[in-house]
Amino acid sequence: MLKDMRHLPISGAHNVRDLGGYTNTQGLTLPWRRFLRADSLHRLAPGEDRRLLDEGLATVIDLRTRNEVREAPNPFAAHDGVDFLNLPLFDDLAPATMGQARATSDDPLLDFYITALHSRQEALREILSAMAEAREGTILFNCTAGKDRTGIVSALLLGIAGVGRDDILADYALSADLISDLVAEFLALSRQRGGDTVAYARMLKSPARTMDRALDSIEAEYGSVRGYLADAGLEAEKIDSLNARITGQPG
């Protein structure tokens, strides 16, 4: 039931879902429609933008690169009533680029996540700061498949809210159930371009173990998600603001 409430069946998108409904370690259930995570919205069917607005959408943060946004424009970039920001998390963490990659370790997807978490702290600080400062209403953040860049930011938000590791991993892994059509499309494109589709197919999965190891790297060095974000330069009041926003509880 919660899974059905979490996933929004939006025509033209595959992986639009809510971060609400999880219960944190203090026993508080996160309210719905505070944060939505999503894949690219450039194929939204007519009228589906209105459906999202009716859900309370106020801010859209696109985590894709400038080139990705130029090639597949976000329909909310010039939408009345929506604040739009293009804040790329990782210049090369795009499906087209990943499709050309060659495996360099036993888990190349983990390599991307570790790199994003430990070398892109400035970008993550900017993204989370923008969320903390956003006006009232639902915040939607997206990348191309709604799995990697979006998955990293989702894990950090749920970590701020005190959601347990098992639920954070389950939220990450849920993408696998929703993006099979996108995976087939990305693999076909990689094949046309001469990419290593065997390695690429591994990078298009959503194994909980990969995100688990990525979060382990944060805890090993910083103790917690909050410690990591503090080290990244995100002010305590903004971390508290994000916590209040996602939990619905002040302070």
KELUMDO-988274 format. One record per residue (C-alpha): residue number from 1; z, x, y. Coordinates in steps of 0.5 Angstrom, whole numbers, plus 500, padded with zeros to 3 digits. Example, Ala and Ser with C-alpha at 12.3 -4.5 7.8 and 13.67 -1.06 7.14 Angstrom:
residues 2
<pt 1,<516,525,491>> <pt 2,<514,527,498>> 
This chain:
residues 251
<pt 1,<500,500,500>> <pt 2,<502,505,505>> <pt 3,<495,509,503>> <pt 4,<491,503,505>> <pt 5,<495,502,512>> <pt 6,<494,509,513>> <pt 7,<487,510,512>> <pt 8,<482,506,517>> <pt 9,<476,504,515>> <pt 10,<471,505,521>> <pt 11,<464,504,519>> <pt 12,<460,511,521>> <pt 13,<467,515,519>> <pt 14,<470,517,513>> <pt 15,<477,520,514>> <pt 16,<480,516,520>> <pt 17,<488,515,518>> <pt 18,<494,515,521>> <pt 19,<500,520,521>> <pt 20,<505,514,521>> <pt 21,<509,511,515>> <pt 22,<512,518,513>> <pt 23,<520,518,512>> <pt 24,<523,524,515>> <pt 25,<529,528,513>> <pt 26,<533,524,517>> <pt 27,<531,518,514>> <pt 28,<527,515,520>> <pt 29,<520,512,518>> <pt 30,<515,514,523>> <pt 31,<511,509,527>> <pt 32,<504,507,526>> <pt 33,<499,508,531>> <pt 34,<502,514,535>> <pt 35,<497,519,532>> <pt 36,<490,519,528>> <pt 37,<487,524,525>> <pt 38,<479,524,524>> <pt 39,<473,527,522>> <pt 40,<467,527,527>> <pt 41,<466,520,530>> <pt 42,<458,522,532>> <pt 43,<456,517,527>> <pt 44,<460,511,529>> <pt 45,<457,504,528>> <pt 46,<456,500,534>> <pt 47,<462,496,536>> <pt 48,<467,501,532>> <pt 49,<469,505,538>> <pt 50,<472,498,541>> <pt 51,<476,497,534>> <pt 52,<479,504,536>> <pt 53,<481,502,543>> <pt 54,<484,496,540>> <pt 55,<488,500,536>> <pt 56,<491,503,542>> <pt 57,<487,509,543>> <pt 58,<488,513,549>> <pt 59,<486,520,548>> <pt 60,<481,524,544>> <pt 61,<482,531,542>> <pt 62,<476,534,539>> <pt 63,<478,541,535>> <pt 64,<470,542,534>> <pt 65,<467,548,537>> <pt 66,<462,547,543>> <pt 67,<456,548,539>> <pt 68,<458,543,534>> <pt 69,<460,538,540>> <pt 70,<453,539,543>> <pt 71,<450,538,536>> <pt 72,<454,532,534>> <pt 73,<457,529,541>> <pt 74,<463,525,541>> <pt 75,<462,518,543>> <pt 76,<469,518,547>> <pt 77,<467,524,551>> <pt 78,<464,519,557>> <pt 79,<468,513,555>> <pt 80,<471,509,560>> <pt 81,<479,508,559>> <pt 82,<479,514,554>> <pt 83,<482,521,556>> <pt 84,<477,526,552>> <pt 85,<478,534,551>> <pt 86,<474,539,547>> <pt 87,<479,544,545>> <pt 88,<476,548,539>> <pt 89,<481,551,534>> <pt 90,<477,556,531>> <pt 91,<470,558,533>> <pt 92,<468,560,526>> <pt 93,<471,554,522>> <pt 94,<465,550,522>> <pt 95,<462,547,516>> <pt 96,<455,550,517>> <pt 97,<459,557,518>> <pt 98,<463,556,512>> <pt 99,<457,554,508>> <pt 100,<454,561,509>> <pt 101,<461,565,508>> <pt 102,<462,569,502>> <pt 103,<468,569,498>> <pt 104,<473,575,499>> <pt 105,<479,573,496>> <pt 106,<482,568,490>> <pt 107,<483,563,496>> <pt 108,<478,564,502>> <pt 109,<480,557,504>> <pt 110,<487,560,505>> <pt 111,<484,566,509>> <pt 112,<482,561,514>> <pt 113,<488,557,515>> <pt 114,<492,564,515>> <pt 115,<487,566,520>> <pt 116,<488,560,524>> <pt 117,<495,560,524>> <pt 118,<497,567,526>> <pt 119,<491,569,530>> <pt 120,<490,562,534>> <pt 121,<497,561,536>> <pt 122,<494,560,544>> <pt 123,<489,555,542>> <pt 124,<494,551,538>> <pt 125,<499,552,544>> <pt 126,<494,549,548>> <pt 127,<492,543,543>> <pt 128,<499,541,542>> <pt 129,<501,542,550>> <pt 130,<495,537,551>> <pt 131,<498,532,546>> <pt 132,<505,533,549>> <pt 133,<502,531,556>> <pt 134,<498,526,554>> <pt 135,<499,519,557>> <pt 136,<502,513,553>> <pt 137,<497,511,548>> <pt 138,<495,513,541>> <pt 139,<492,520,541>> <pt 140,<486,521,536>> <pt 141,<484,528,534>> <pt 142,<478,530,530>> <pt 143,<474,536,527>> <pt 144,<468,535,523>> <pt 145,<471,533,516>> <pt 146,<478,532,518>> <pt 147,<480,536,513>> <pt 148,<481,544,516>> <pt 149,<483,544,523>> <pt 150,<485,537,523>> <pt 151,<489,538,517>> <pt 152,<493,544,520>> <pt 153,<495,540,527>> <pt 154,<497,535,522>> <pt 155,<501,539,518>> <pt 156,<505,542,525>> <pt 157,<506,535,528>> <pt 158,<509,532,521>> <pt 159,<513,539,521>> <pt 160,<516,538,528>> <pt 161,<517,531,526>> <pt 162,<522,533,520>> <pt 163,<517,530,515>> <pt 164,<518,534,508>> <pt 165,<514,539,505>> <pt 166,<511,534,499>> <pt 167,<509,529,504>> <pt 168,<506,534,509>> <pt 169,<502,536,503>> <pt 170,<500,529,500>> <pt 171,<497,528,507>> <pt 172,<493,534,507>> <pt 173,<491,533,500>> <pt 174,<489,525,501>> <pt 175,<482,528,505>> <pt 176,<479,529,498>> <pt 177,<479,522,496>> <pt 178,<475,520,503>> <pt 179,<470,525,504>> <pt 180,<466,526,498>> <pt 181,<460,524,501>> <pt 182,<461,529,507>> <pt 183,<462,534,501>> <pt 184,<455,533,498>> <pt 185,<452,533,505>> <pt 186,<455,539,507>> <pt 187,<453,543,500>> <pt 188,<446,540,500>> <pt 189,<445,543,507>> <pt 190,<448,550,505>> <pt 191,<444,550,499>> <pt 192,<438,549,504>> <pt 193,<440,555,508>> <pt 194,<441,559,502>> <pt 195,<449,559,502>> <pt 196,<454,561,496>> <pt 197,<455,554,494>> <pt 198,<460,555,489>> <pt 199,<464,559,494>> <pt 200,<463,553,499>> <pt 201,<465,548,494>> <pt 202,<472,551,493>> <pt 203,<472,551,501>> <pt 204,<471,544,501>> <pt 205,<477,542,497>> <pt 206,<483,540,499>> <pt 207,<488,543,494>> <pt 208,<496,542,496>> <pt 209,<497,549,494>> <pt 210,<493,552,499>> <pt 211,<496,548,505>> <pt 212,<503,550,501>> <pt 213,<502,557,502>> <pt 214,<499,557,509>> <pt 215,<506,553,511>> <pt 216,<510,558,507>> <pt 217,<507,564,511>> <pt 218,<510,560,517>> <pt 219,<517,560,514>> <pt 220,<517,567,512>> <pt 221,<515,570,519>> <pt 222,<518,564,523>> <pt 223,<523,560,519>> <pt 224,<520,553,521>> <pt 225,<515,550,524>> <pt 226,<519,549,531>> <pt 227,<520,557,530>> <pt 228,<513,558,530>> <pt 229,<511,554,536>> <pt 230,<516,557,540>> <pt 231,<514,564,538>> <pt 232,<507,561,540>> <pt 233,<509,560,547>> <pt 234,<510,552,546>> <pt 235,<516,550,551>> <pt 236,<522,547,548>> <pt 237,<521,541,552>> <pt 238,<514,540,550>> <pt 239,<516,540,542>> <pt 240,<521,535,544>> <pt 241,<516,531,547>> <pt 242,<512,531,541>> <pt 243,<518,530,536>> <pt 244,<519,523,541>> <pt 245,<512,521,541>> <pt 246,<511,522,533>> <pt 247,<518,519,531>> <pt 248,<519,514,537>> <pt 249,<526,517,538>> <pt 250,<528,520,545>> <pt 251,<531,527,545>> 
